């Protein structure tokens, strides 16, 4: 999976429209193999991003979890710690 796409489910507050759009954009970029479509493909690219963002909103609304909501700051700190360990110089 694309590393730029982050988990959006079970956070308080819920994922914003911008976060959902960014994830959809990264997904479309990954599967299309381009970060910026040609003029001929821009409409299809933008439509795909919008449709995936729309479906993602529905998915996030419908998912349920018994776990308590995660905190964005705590999760970001955990990610930084994992990154520091992963890329630590010996």
NUKEBA-11196 format. One record per atom (N, C-alpha, C, O): residue in three letters; x, y, z. Coordinates in steps of 0.1 Angstrom, whole numbers, padded with zeros to 4 digits, always signed. Layout:
// NUKEBA-11196
ALAXYZ...
//
This chain:
// NUKEBA-11196
UNK+0008-0012+0000UNK+0000+0000+0000UNK+0009+0012+0000UNK+0020+0012+0005UNK+0004+0023-0005UNK+0011+0035-0006UNK+0014+0041+0008UNK+0004+0042+0016UNK+0026+0044+0011UNK+0029+0049+0025UNK+0023+0062+0028UNK+0022+0066+0039UNK+0019+0070+0018UNK+0013+0083+0020UNK-0001+0082+0024UNK-0007+0092+0029UNK-0007+0070+0023UNK-0021+0069+0027UNK-0021+0064+0041UNK-0016+0054+0045UNK-0028+0071+0050UNK-0028+0068+0064UNK-0042+0063+0068UNK-0052+0066+0062UNK-0042+0056+0079UNK-0055+0051+0085UNK-0064+0063+0088UNK-0059+0072+0095UNK-0076+0062+0085UNK-0085+0073+0087UNK-0097+0069+0097UNK-0104+0077+0102UNK-0098+0056+0099UNK-0109+0051+0108UNK-0106+0052+0123UNK-0094+0050+0127UNK-0116+0055+0130UNK-0116+0054+0145UNK-0106+0065+0151UNK-0099+0062+0160UNK-0107+0077+0146UNK-0100+0088+0152UNK-0110+0098+0157UNK-0121+0099+0152UNK-0106+0105+0168UNK-0115+0116+0173UNK-0107+0129+0172UNK-0096+0130+0179UNK-0111+0139+0165UNK-0123+0139+0157UNK-0121+0131+0144UNK-0110+0127+0141UNK-0133+0128+0138UNK-0133+0120+0126UNK-0124+0126+0115UNK-0121+0138+0115UNK-0121+0118+0105UNK-0113+0123+0094UNK-0119+0134+0087UNK-0132+0134+0085UNK-0112+0144+0083UNK-0117+0156+0077UNK-0118+0153+0062UNK-0113+0144+0056UNK-0126+0162+0055UNK-0127+0161+0040UNK-0113+0162+0034UNK-0111+0155+0024UNK-0105+0170+0039UNK-0091+0172+0033UNK-0083+0159+0034UNK-0076+0155+0025UNK-0084+0152+0046UNK-0077+0139+0048UNK-0082+0129+0039UNK-0075+0121+0033UNK-0095+0128+0037UNK-0101+0118+0028UNK-0097+0121+0014UNK-0094+0112+0006UNK-0098+0134+0010UNK-0094+0137-0004UNK-0079+0134-0006UNK-0076+0129-0017UNK-0071+0137+0003UNK-0056+0134+0002UNK-0054+0119+0000UNK-0045+0115-0008UNK-0061+0111+0008UNK-0060+0096+0006UNK-0065+0091-0007UNK-0058+0083-0014UNK-0076+0097-0012UNK-0081+0093-0025UNK-0071+0097-0036UNK-0069+0090-0045UNK-0066+0109-0035UNK-0056+0114-0045UNK-0044+0105-0045UNK-0039+0101-0056UNK-0039+0101-0034UNK-0027+0092-0033UNK-0030+0079-0039UNK-0022+0073-0046UNK-0042+0074-0037UNK-0046+0061-0042UNK-0047+0061-0058UNK-0041+0053-0065UNK-0053+0072-0063UNK-0054+0073-0078UNK-0040+0075-0084UNK-0038+0070-0094UNK-0032+0083-0077UNK-0018+0085-0082UNK-0011+0072-0083UNK-0004+0069-0093UNK-0013+0064-0073UNK-0006+0051-0072UNK-0010+0041-0083UNK-0002+0036-0090UNK-0023+0040-0084UNK-0028+0030-0094UNK-0027+0035-0109UNK-0026+0027-0118UNK-0027+0048-0110UNK-0025+0054-0124UNK-0011+0055-0128UNK-0007+0056-0140UNK-0002+0055-0118UNK+0013+0056-0121UNK+0017+0070-0124UNK+0028+0072-0130UNK+0009+0080-0121UNK+0013+0094-0124UNK+0009+0103-0112UNK-0002+0101-0106UNK+0017+0113-0110UNK+0013+0123-0100UNK+0005+0134-0106UNK-0003+0141-0099UNK+0007+0137-0119UNK-0001+0147-0126UNK-0005+0142-0139UNK+0003+0139-0148UNK-0018+0140-0141UNK-0023+0134-0154UNK-0021+0144-0166UNK-0020+0156-0164UNK-0020+0138-0177UNK-0020+0147-0190UNK-0033+0154-0191UNK-0043+0151-0184UNK-0034+0164-0200UNK-0046+0171-0202UNK-0057+0162-0206UNK-0069+0163-0203UNK-0054+0152-0214UNK-0063+0142-0219UNK-0069+0134-0208UNK-0081+0129-0209UNK-0062+0132-0197UNK-0066+0123-0187UNK-0071+0130-0174UNK-0075+0124-0165UNK-0070+0143-0174UNK-0073+0151-0162UNK-0087+0149-0157UNK-0090+0147-0145UNK-0097+0149-0166UNK-0111+0147-0162UNK-0113+0133-0156UNK-0120+0132-0145UNK-0108+0123-0162UNK-0109+0109-0156UNK-0102+0108-0143UNK-0108+0102-0133UNK-0091+0114-0142UNK-0083+0114-0129UNK-0090+0121-0118UNK-0092+0115-0107UNK-0095+0133-0121UNK-0102+0141-0111UNK-0116+0134-0107UNK-0119+0134-0095UNK-0122+0128-0117UNK-0135+0121-0114UNK-0132+0109-0105UNK-0140+0107-0095UNK-0122+0102-0107UNK-0118+0090-0099UNK-0115+0095-0085UNK-0119+0088-0075UNK-0108+0105-0083UNK-0104+0110-0070UNK-0117+0114-0062UNK-0119+0110-0051UNK-0126+0121-0069UNK-0139+0125-0063UNK-0147+0113-0059UNK-0153+0113-0048UNK-0148+0103-0068UNK-0157+0091-0065UNK-0151+0083-0054UNK-0158+0078-0045UNK-0138+0082-0053UNK-0131+0074-0043UNK-0133+0081-0029UNK-0135+0075-0019UNK-0131+0094-0029UNK-0133+0102-0017UNK-0148+0100-0012UNK-0150+0099+0000UNK-0157+0101-0021UNK-0171+0099-0018UNK-0174+0086-0011UNK-0180+0085-0001UNK-0169+0075-0018UNK-0171+0062-0012UNK-0163+0060+0001UNK-0168+0053+0010UNK-0152+0066+0002UNK-0144+0065+0015UNK-0152+0072+0026UNK-0152+0066+0037UNK-0159+0083+0024UNK-0167+0089+0034UNK-0178+0079+0039UNK-0180+0078+0051UNK-0184+0073+0029UNK-0195+0063+0033UNK-0189+0051+0041UNK-0194+0047+0051UNK-0177+0046+0037UNK-0171+0035+0044UNK-0168+0040+0058UNK-0171+0032+0068UNK-0162+0051+0060UNK-0158+0056+0073UNK-0171+0058+0082UNK-0170+0055+0094UNK-0181+0062+0076UNK-0194+0064+0084UNK-0200+0051+0088UNK-0206+0050+0099UNK-0198+0041+0080UNK-0205+0028+0083UNK-0196+0018+0091UNK-0202+0009+0097UNK-0183+0021+0092UNK-0175+0012+0100UNK-0178+0014+0115UNK-0180+0025+0120UNK-0177+0003+0123UNK-0179+0004+0137UNK-0167-0002+0144UNK-0160-0010+0138UNK-0165+0002+0156UNK-0153-0003+0164UNK-0156-0003+0178UNK-0163+0006+0184UNK-0152-0014+0185UNK-0154-0015+0200UNK-0142-0008+0207UNK-0143-0005+0219UNK-0131-0005+0199UNK-0120+0001+0205UNK-0122+0016+0207UNK-0130+0022+0200UNK-0116+0022+0217UNK-0118+0037+0219UNK-0111+0044+0207UNK-0101+0039+0201UNK-0116+0056+0204UNK-0110+0064+0193UNK-0095+0067+0196UNK-0091+0069+0207UNK-0088+0067+0185UNK-0073+0070+0186UNK-0071+0085+0186UNK-0080+0093+0181UNK-0060+0089+0192UNK-0056+0103+0193UNK-0046+0106+0182UNK-0036+0099+0181UNK-0048+0116+0173UNK-0039+0119+0162UNK-0025+0122+0167UNK-0015+0117+0161UNK-0024+0130+0178UNK-0011+0134+0182UNK-0003+0122+0187UNK+0009+0120+0185UNK-0009+0113+0195UNK-0003+0101+0200UNK+0001+0092+0189UNK+0012+0087+0189UNK-0007+0090+0179UNK-0004+0082+0167UNK+0007+0088+0159UNK+0016+0080+0154UNK+0008+0101+0158UNK+0019+0107+0150UNK+0032+0105+0158UNK+0042+0103+0151UNK+0032+0106+0171UNK+0044+0104+0179UNK+0049+0090+0177UNK+0061+0087+0176UNK+0040+0080+0178UNK+0043+0066+0176UNK+0050+0064+0162UNK+0060+0057+0161UNK+0044+0071+0152UNK+0050+0070+0138UNK+0064+0075+0138UNK+0073+0070+0131UNK+0066+0087+0144UNK+0079+0093+0145UNK+0089+0083+0151UNK+0101+0082+0147UNK+0085+0077+0162UNK+0094+0068+0169UNK+0097+0056+0160UNK+0109+0052+0160UNK+0087+0050+0153UNK+0090+0039+0144UNK+0100+0043+0133UNK+0109+0036+0130UNK+0098+0055+0128UNK+0106+0060+0117UNK+0120+0062+0122UNK+0130+0059+0115UNK+0122+0068+0134UNK+0135+0070+0140UNK+0143+0057+0141UNK+0154+0056+0138UNK+0136+0046+0146UNK+0142+0033+0148UNK+0145+0027+0134UNK+0156+0021+0132UNK+0136+0029+0125UNK+0138+0023+0112UNK+0150+0029+0104UNK+0157+0022+0098UNK+0151+0042+0105UNK+0161+0049+0098UNK+0173+0054+0106UNK+0181+0062+0102UNK+0174+0048+0118UNK+0185+0051+0127UNK+0199+0047+0121UNK+0200+0037+0115UNK+0209+0056+0123UNK+0222+0053+0118UNK+0229+0045+0129UNK+0228+0047+0141UNK+0236+0035+0124UNK+0243+0026+0134UNK+0256+0031+0138UNK+0263+0025+0146
//
